[in-house]
Amino acid sequence: MRTLDDLLIVAGAALDERCAELEPSTSDRNVGRSPRRHLVVGAAASVVVISSVAVLAVRNGGDVGDGASVAPGSPLTAPISETLDTLPPMSSDSATPASTGVPSTTIPSLAGPIAKGSSGEDVRRVEERLAELGFFVGDIDGEFDSLTEQAVWAWKKLVGDVSWQEFDDDPAKTTVTPEIWQTMLQPTDIAPRRPQGDESTHVEIYLPLQVMAVFIGDRPVLIAHVSSGEVVDDGVDPTMFCEVVTLDTDANGEPVDPPQEKAICAETRTPGGVFEITRRLDGKRIGPLGGMYRPQYFNYGIGLHGAENVPTRPVSHGMVRISTAAADAAWSLLDRGDRVYVWGQDGEEPEEYERSESLPSFLYPAPDGSAAP
């Protein structure tokens, strides 16, 4: 039986390996762009927490446990049991949990269910684990705030196979139970569906899940819950809106002087397809359909932006909302030219959309000049 000192040595080696992975690479294609990129990457991965009763092992390479692997184009994660109470034992020469055998140590359980409004060490443990996997939790402070809540939403949708419709119907699904906590501790490798290799940066947006992920060198560095274009009850088709707006830019983002007030209509559609970031506006942008924080456009007037309100369901006019804090992190990670893959609400692959299908719903004059739908 291994002693505590043995476990500390093994875990220490794992921590050294993890830190080495996070060192900035001199081959990064974005060297000279923004020094904040690697700072955010480092902040997105939490340290390994070691106590007298537990050792939390970091993931190692592409291992997702029990010999499973994630192939490009397959679901992002290997199936995970929600009934496991402990992690497998650590092998004598590796920090990666072995796939068989009886656990040599027990991972501390949560004292009870935690949810928004909870605080304490249990919350901190959950925040650290989510951050280690790449989910954006904001500050790791032991406070189950809205950012922690959104990270839990994203984890449950991406890893736990919970649909956004379930969250919309039952807010209690945000709760992290001791059983779910044990599932969170299982070896999990969140791989891109479109691996790019090297140190390239790209974004994947999964509209059926309402989740986005930023990958650098095919490692997840920012995974966040999103709210995209509003859909009708079937969760696929967009809705129609008509409003009186003041337009100060055209469909391509070019200034209109003087601004024009018009009654317009459009669909709340976020199209699928393959795009790249073409424009970035720092600060708060007040557009005809409302305010956007640090928008990064990739499909004409559609892009990723921060918002104060990012509900469980799709509610936007077509943009992809994330929290303002996540928008700050995304701003430091992304730049013009970075590839954006969008999986549509209809379940099609990004490359399967014709160009006409990937176009946004451009604003057009209301038929009678009013703002009535």
FENJO-V248655 format. One record per residue. OMEGA is omega in whole degrees, 0 to 359 (none if undefined). Layout:
BEGIN
OMEGA
OMEGA
END
This chain:
BEGIN
180
178
177
179
178
182
180
179
180
181
177
177
178
180
178
179
181
180
179
179
186
178
179
179
179
179
181
182
183
176
180
180
182
181
181
184
183
175
180
178
179
182
183
181
182
177
175
182
182
176
181
183
185
170
180
185
175
178
184
178
184
183
178
174
176
176
182
175
181
180
177
179
178
175
189
184
175
178
183
178
179
183
182
181
183
174
175
182
176
178
187
185
183
176
179
179
176
186
181
176
181
182
178
178
184
176
181
179
172
179
180
179
175
181
182
184
178
177
178
185
178
178
180
179
180
179
181
181
179
179
179
180
179
180
183
180
186
179
174
190
180
178
180
182
184
178
175
179
181
176
177
176
183
180
182
180
185
184
185
176
175
182
178
177
179
177
181
182
187
180
181
180
175
183
172
179
175
179
178
178
178
176
178
184
181
178
185
178
181
186
177
173
178
181
182
181
179
179
182
180
174
182
173
181
183
185
178
178
188
179
172
178
173
179
171
185
180
174
179
181
177
176
186
170
179
169
184
183
183
179
177
190
181
177
182
186
178
174
178
175
173
182
170
186
173
183
175
172
177
184
180
179
179
183
173
184
1
177
184
176
183
170
186
175
175
173
178
188
170
187
171
179
178
186
169
181
184
181
176
179
180
179
182
180
177
180
181
183
176
182
178
180
179
181
174
189
178
180
186
182
180
180
180
180
177
179
177
183
177
185
183
185
177
183
188
177
181
177
178
182
166
179
179
178
177
178
176
180
180
180
181
183
189
176
178
179
179
183
179
176
181
173
188
178
181
176
180
175
183
184
184
182
170
181
181
179
181
179
176
174
183
178
176
184
176
186
182
180
179
178
180
179
none
END
